[in-house]
Amino acid sequence: MRNAIRAVLGLMMAVLAVLGSLGPNDDPRPAEVEVSSGSSH
């Protein structure tokens, strides 16, 4: 079960990063995008 949760969290983070990169409209929390980018790298 924990694996599924981790997978979902990872997917959500990836989607958030992509949305933040493509949609500058979602600029209320750039810190999250930064953290996602660092984790991805």
mmCIF file of the N, C-alpha and C atoms, coordinates in Angstrom:
data_MODEL
# 
_entry.id   MODEL 
# 
loop_
_atom_site.group_PDB 
_atom_site.id 
_atom_site.type_symbol 
_atom_site.label_atom_id 
_atom_site.label_alt_id 
_atom_site.label_comp_id 
_atom_site.label_asym_id 
_atom_site.label_entity_id 
_atom_site.label_seq_id 
_atom_site.pdbx_PDB_ins_code 
_atom_site.Cartn_x 
_atom_site.Cartn_y 
_atom_site.Cartn_z 
_atom_site.occupancy 
_atom_site.B_iso_or_equiv 
_atom_site.pdbx_formal_charge 
_atom_site.auth_seq_id 
_atom_site.auth_comp_id 
_atom_site.auth_asym_id 
_atom_site.auth_atom_id 
_atom_site.pdbx_PDB_model_num 
ATOM 1   N N  . MET A 1 1  ? 0.844  -1.203 0.000   1.00 0.00 ? 1  MET A N  1 
ATOM 2   C CA . MET A 1 1  ? 0.000  0.000  0.000   1.00 0.00 ? 1  MET A CA 1 
ATOM 3   C C  . MET A 1 1  ? 0.884  1.259  0.000   1.00 0.00 ? 1  MET A C  1 
ATOM 4   N N  . ARG A 1 2  ? 1.948  1.220  0.814   1.00 0.00 ? 2  ARG A N  1 
ATOM 5   C CA . ARG A 1 2  ? 2.810  2.414  0.892   1.00 0.00 ? 2  ARG A CA 1 
ATOM 6   C C  . ARG A 1 2  ? 3.439  2.674  -0.475  1.00 0.00 ? 2  ARG A C  1 
ATOM 7   N N  . ASN A 1 3  ? 3.765  1.598  -1.181  1.00 0.00 ? 3  ASN A N  1 
ATOM 8   C CA . ASN A 1 3  ? 4.380  1.774  -2.505  1.00 0.00 ? 3  ASN A CA 1 
ATOM 9   C C  . ASN A 1 3  ? 3.431  2.535  -3.417  1.00 0.00 ? 3  ASN A C  1 
ATOM 10  N N  . ALA A 1 4  ? 2.159  2.180  -3.361  1.00 0.00 ? 4  ALA A N  1 
ATOM 11  C CA . ALA A 1 4  ? 1.159  2.845  -4.212  1.00 0.00 ? 4  ALA A CA 1 
ATOM 12  C C  . ALA A 1 4  ? 1.085  4.327  -3.849  1.00 0.00 ? 4  ALA A C  1 
ATOM 13  N N  . ILE A 1 5  ? 1.083  4.606  -2.563  1.00 0.00 ? 5  ILE A N  1 
ATOM 14  C CA . ILE A 1 5  ? 1.009  6.012  -2.126  1.00 0.00 ? 5  ILE A CA 1 
ATOM 15  C C  . ILE A 1 5  ? 2.227  6.775  -2.639  1.00 0.00 ? 5  ILE A C  1 
ATOM 16  N N  . ARG A 1 6  ? 3.385  6.143  -2.520  1.00 0.00 ? 6  ARG A N  1 
ATOM 17  C CA . ARG A 1 6  ? 4.620  6.811  -2.981  1.00 0.00 ? 6  ARG A CA 1 
ATOM 18  C C  . ARG A 1 6  ? 4.551  7.049  -4.491  1.00 0.00 ? 6  ARG A C  1 
ATOM 19  N N  . ALA A 1 7  ? 4.028  6.077  -5.224  1.00 0.00 ? 7  ALA A N  1 
ATOM 20  C CA . ALA A 1 7  ? 3.916  6.216  -6.683  1.00 0.00 ? 7  ALA A CA 1 
ATOM 21  C C  . ALA A 1 7  ? 2.973  7.369  -7.016  1.00 0.00 ? 7  ALA A C  1 
ATOM 22  N N  . VAL A 1 8  ? 1.855  7.418  -6.306  1.00 0.00 ? 8  VAL A N  1 
ATOM 23  C CA . VAL A 1 8  ? 0.881  8.495  -6.570  1.00 0.00 ? 8  VAL A CA 1 
ATOM 24  C C  . VAL A 1 8  ? 1.506  9.850  -6.253  1.00 0.00 ? 8  VAL A C  1 
ATOM 25  N N  . LEU A 1 9  ? 2.216  9.922  -5.141  1.00 0.00 ? 9  LEU A N  1 
ATOM 26  C CA . LEU A 1 9  ? 2.854  11.195 -4.760  1.00 0.00 ? 9  LEU A CA 1 
ATOM 27  C C  . LEU A 1 9  ? 3.867  11.602 -5.834  1.00 0.00 ? 9  LEU A C  1 
ATOM 28  N N  . GLY A 1 10 ? 4.643  10.642 -6.302  1.00 0.00 ? 10 GLY A N  1 
ATOM 29  C CA . GLY A 1 10 ? 5.635  10.940 -7.341  1.00 0.00 ? 10 GLY A CA 1 
ATOM 30  C C  . GLY A 1 10 ? 4.952  11.432 -8.608  1.00 0.00 ? 10 GLY A C  1 
ATOM 31  N N  . LEU A 1 11 ? 3.868  10.769 -8.965  1.00 0.00 ? 11 LEU A N  1 
ATOM 32  C CA . LEU A 1 11 ? 3.136  11.166 -10.174 1.00 0.00 ? 11 LEU A CA 1 
ATOM 33  C C  . LEU A 1 11 ? 2.605  12.584 -10.014 1.00 0.00 ? 11 LEU A C  1 
ATOM 34  N N  . MET A 1 12 ? 2.023  12.851 -8.856  1.00 0.00 ? 12 MET A N  1 
ATOM 35  C CA . MET A 1 12 ? 1.462  14.192 -8.609  1.00 0.00 ? 12 MET A CA 1 
ATOM 36  C C  . MET A 1 12 ? 2.564  15.243 -8.681  1.00 0.00 ? 12 MET A C  1 
ATOM 37  N N  . MET A 1 13 ? 3.707  14.929 -8.097  1.00 0.00 ? 13 MET A N  1 
ATOM 38  C CA . MET A 1 13 ? 4.831  15.886 -8.123  1.00 0.00 ? 13 MET A CA 1 
ATOM 39  C C  . MET A 1 13 ? 5.262  16.142 -9.567  1.00 0.00 ? 13 MET A C  1 
ATOM 40  N N  . ALA A 1 14 ? 5.341  15.062 -10.355 1.00 0.00 ? 14 ALA A N  1 
ATOM 41  C CA . ALA A 1 14 ? 5.751  15.205 -11.756 1.00 0.00 ? 14 ALA A CA 1 
ATOM 42  C C  . ALA A 1 14 ? 4.734  16.056 -12.501 1.00 0.00 ? 14 ALA A C  1 
ATOM 43  N N  . VAL A 1 15 ? 3.458  15.777 -12.278 1.00 0.00 ? 15 VAL A N  1 
ATOM 44  C CA . VAL A 1 15 ? 2.404  16.548 -12.964 1.00 0.00 ? 15 VAL A CA 1 
ATOM 45  C C  . VAL A 1 15 ? 2.486  18.011 -12.548 1.00 0.00 ? 15 VAL A C  1 
ATOM 46  N N  . LEU A 1 16 ? 2.695  18.244 -11.259 1.00 0.00 ? 16 LEU A N  1 
ATOM 47  C CA . LEU A 1 16 ? 2.788  19.630 -10.765 1.00 0.00 ? 16 LEU A CA 1 
ATOM 48  C C  . LEU A 1 16 ? 3.981  20.330 -11.423 1.00 0.00 ? 16 LEU A C  1 
ATOM 49  N N  . ALA A 1 17 ? 5.088  19.622 -11.532 1.00 0.00 ? 17 ALA A N  1 
ATOM 50  C CA . ALA A 1 17 ? 6.286  20.219 -12.136 1.00 0.00 ? 17 ALA A CA 1 
ATOM 51  C C  . ALA A 1 17 ? 6.015  20.555 -13.599 1.00 0.00 ? 17 ALA A C  1 
ATOM 52  N N  . VAL A 1 18 ? 5.380  19.622 -14.309 1.00 0.00 ? 18 VAL A N  1 
ATOM 53  C CA . VAL A 1 18 ? 5.087  19.855 -15.734 1.00 0.00 ? 18 VAL A CA 1 
ATOM 54  C C  . VAL A 1 18 ? 4.122  21.025 -15.883 1.00 0.00 ? 18 VAL A C  1 
ATOM 55  N N  . LEU A 1 19 ? 3.092  21.032 -15.052 1.00 0.00 ? 19 LEU A N  1 
ATOM 56  C CA . LEU A 1 19 ? 2.097  22.119 -15.130 1.00 0.00 ? 19 LEU A CA 1 
ATOM 57  C C  . LEU A 1 19 ? 2.769  23.449 -14.818 1.00 0.00 ? 19 LEU A C  1 
ATOM 58  N N  . GLY A 1 20 ? 3.611  23.466 -13.808 1.00 0.00 ? 20 GLY A N  1 
ATOM 59  C CA . GLY A 1 20 ? 4.291  24.708 -13.438 1.00 0.00 ? 20 GLY A CA 1 
ATOM 60  C C  . GLY A 1 20 ? 5.210  25.171 -14.566 1.00 0.00 ? 20 GLY A C  1 
ATOM 61  N N  . SER A 1 21 ? 5.815  24.212 -15.256 1.00 0.00 ? 21 SER A N  1 
ATOM 62  C CA . SER A 1 21 ? 6.743  24.567 -16.340 1.00 0.00 ? 21 SER A CA 1 
ATOM 63  C C  . SER A 1 21 ? 5.964  25.079 -17.554 1.00 0.00 ? 21 SER A C  1 
ATOM 64  N N  . LEU A 1 22 ? 4.831  24.427 -17.839 1.00 0.00 ? 22 LEU A N  1 
ATOM 65  C CA . LEU A 1 22 ? 4.047  24.808 -19.021 1.00 0.00 ? 22 LEU A CA 1 
ATOM 66  C C  . LEU A 1 22 ? 3.119  25.972 -18.714 1.00 0.00 ? 22 LEU A C  1 
ATOM 67  N N  . GLY A 1 23 ? 2.511  25.951 -17.522 1.00 0.00 ? 23 GLY A N  1 
ATOM 68  C CA . GLY A 1 23 ? 1.542  27.013 -17.169 1.00 0.00 ? 23 GLY A CA 1 
ATOM 69  C C  . GLY A 1 23 ? 2.101  27.977 -16.144 1.00 0.00 ? 23 GLY A C  1 
ATOM 70  N N  . PRO A 1 24 ? 2.582  29.129 -16.579 1.00 0.00 ? 24 PRO A N  1 
ATOM 71  C CA . PRO A 1 24 ? 3.103  30.132 -15.636 1.00 0.00 ? 24 PRO A CA 1 
ATOM 72  C C  . PRO A 1 24 ? 1.983  30.738 -14.801 1.00 0.00 ? 24 PRO A C  1 
ATOM 73  N N  . ASN A 1 25 ? 0.733  30.436 -15.160 1.00 0.00 ? 25 ASN A N  1 
ATOM 74  C CA . ASN A 1 25 ? -0.415 30.950 -14.391 1.00 0.00 ? 25 ASN A CA 1 
ATOM 75  C C  . ASN A 1 25 ? -0.375 30.396 -12.982 1.00 0.00 ? 25 ASN A C  1 
ATOM 76  N N  . ASP A 1 26 ? 0.089  29.146 -12.842 1.00 0.00 ? 26 ASP A N  1 
ATOM 77  C CA . ASP A 1 26 ? 0.167  28.514 -11.511 1.00 0.00 ? 26 ASP A CA 1 
ATOM 78  C C  . ASP A 1 26 ? 1.481  28.926 -10.844 1.00 0.00 ? 26 ASP A C  1 
ATOM 79  N N  . ASP A 1 27 ? 1.589  30.186 -10.486 1.00 0.00 ? 27 ASP A N  1 
ATOM 80  C CA . ASP A 1 27 ? 2.847  30.686 -9.913  1.00 0.00 ? 27 ASP A CA 1 
ATOM 81  C C  . ASP A 1 27 ? 2.724  31.078 -8.446  1.00 0.00 ? 27 ASP A C  1 
ATOM 82  N N  . PRO A 1 28 ? 1.708  30.556 -7.759  1.00 0.00 ? 28 PRO A N  1 
ATOM 83  C CA . PRO A 1 28 ? 1.538  30.927 -6.347  1.00 0.00 ? 28 PRO A CA 1 
ATOM 84  C C  . PRO A 1 28 ? 2.538  30.217 -5.445  1.00 0.00 ? 28 PRO A C  1 
ATOM 85  N N  . ARG A 1 29 ? 3.116  29.107 -5.905  1.00 0.00 ? 29 ARG A N  1 
ATOM 86  C CA . ARG A 1 29 ? 4.093  28.394 -5.052  1.00 0.00 ? 29 ARG A CA 1 
ATOM 87  C C  . ARG A 1 29 ? 5.217  27.829 -5.924  1.00 0.00 ? 29 ARG A C  1 
ATOM 88  N N  . PRO A 1 30 ? 6.178  28.662 -6.285  1.00 0.00 ? 30 PRO A N  1 
ATOM 89  C CA . PRO A 1 30 ? 7.311  28.214 -7.106  1.00 0.00 ? 30 PRO A CA 1 
ATOM 90  C C  . PRO A 1 30 ? 8.271  27.351 -6.302  1.00 0.00 ? 30 PRO A C  1 
ATOM 91  N N  . ALA A 1 31 ? 8.170  27.410 -4.982  1.00 0.00 ? 31 ALA A N  1 
ATOM 92  C CA . ALA A 1 31 ? 9.064  26.608 -4.125  1.00 0.00 ? 31 ALA A CA 1 
ATOM 93  C C  . ALA A 1 31 ? 8.818  25.126 -4.396  1.00 0.00 ? 31 ALA A C  1 
ATOM 94  N N  . GLU A 1 32 ? 7.548  24.751 -4.560  1.00 0.00 ? 32 GLU A N  1 
ATOM 95  C CA . GLU A 1 32 ? 7.224  23.342 -4.794  1.00 0.00 ? 32 GLU A CA 1 
ATOM 96  C C  . GLU A 1 32 ? 7.878  22.875 -6.097  1.00 0.00 ? 32 GLU A C  1 
ATOM 97  N N  . VAL A 1 33 ? 7.802  23.697 -7.121  1.00 0.00 ? 33 VAL A N  1 
ATOM 98  C CA . VAL A 1 33 ? 8.390  23.313 -8.411  1.00 0.00 ? 33 VAL A CA 1 
ATOM 99  C C  . VAL A 1 33 ? 9.892  23.123 -8.248  1.00 0.00 ? 33 VAL A C  1 
ATOM 100 N N  . GLU A 1 34 ? 10.507 24.023 -7.482  1.00 0.00 ? 34 GLU A N  1 
ATOM 101 C CA . GLU A 1 34 ? 11.952 23.929 -7.263  1.00 0.00 ? 34 GLU A CA 1 
ATOM 102 C C  . GLU A 1 34 ? 12.293 22.605 -6.584  1.00 0.00 ? 34 GLU A C  1 
ATOM 103 N N  . VAL A 1 35 ? 11.549 22.274 -5.559  1.00 0.00 ? 35 VAL A N  1 
ATOM 104 C CA . VAL A 1 35 ? 11.803 21.030 -4.817  1.00 0.00 ? 35 VAL A CA 1 
ATOM 105 C C  . VAL A 1 35 ? 11.617 19.841 -5.750  1.00 0.00 ? 35 VAL A C  1 
ATOM 106 N N  . SER A 1 36 ? 10.563 19.899 -6.576  1.00 0.00 ? 36 SER A N  1 
ATOM 107 C CA . SER A 1 36 ? 10.289 18.785 -7.494  1.00 0.00 ? 36 SER A CA 1 
ATOM 108 C C  . SER A 1 36 ? 11.463 18.640 -8.470  1.00 0.00 ? 36 SER A C  1 
ATOM 109 N N  . SER A 1 37 ? 11.933 19.755 -8.991  1.00 0.00 ? 37 SER A N  1 
ATOM 110 C CA . SER A 1 37 ? 13.031 19.718 -9.959  1.00 0.00 ? 37 SER A CA 1 
ATOM 111 C C  . SER A 1 37 ? 14.267 19.097 -9.305  1.00 0.00 ? 37 SER A C  1 
ATOM 112 N N  . GLY A 1 38 ? 14.580 19.528 -8.115  1.00 0.00 ? 38 GLY A N  1 
ATOM 113 C CA . GLY A 1 38 ? 15.754 18.999 -7.413  1.00 0.00 ? 38 GLY A CA 1 
ATOM 114 C C  . GLY A 1 38 ? 15.610 17.506 -7.190  1.00 0.00 ? 38 GLY A C  1 
ATOM 115 N N  . SER A 1 39 ? 14.436 17.070 -6.805  1.00 0.00 ? 39 SER A N  1 
ATOM 116 C CA . SER A 1 39 ? 14.226 15.638 -6.533  1.00 0.00 ? 39 SER A CA 1 
ATOM 117 C C  . SER A 1 39 ? 14.363 14.847 -7.835  1.00 0.00 ? 39 SER A C  1 
ATOM 118 N N  . SER A 1 40 ? 13.826 15.408 -8.907  1.00 0.00 ? 40 SER A N  1 
ATOM 119 C CA . SER A 1 40 ? 13.843 14.701 -10.203 1.00 0.00 ? 40 SER A CA 1 
ATOM 120 C C  . SER A 1 40 ? 15.287 14.508 -10.653 1.00 0.00 ? 40 SER A C  1 
ATOM 121 N N  . HIS A 1 41 ? 16.086 15.546 -10.499 1.00 0.00 ? 41 HIS A N  1 
ATOM 122 C CA . HIS A 1 41 ? 17.467 15.488 -10.975 1.00 0.00 ? 41 HIS A CA 1 
ATOM 123 C C  . HIS A 1 41 ? 18.201 14.406 -10.219 1.00 0.00 ? 41 HIS A C  1 
# 
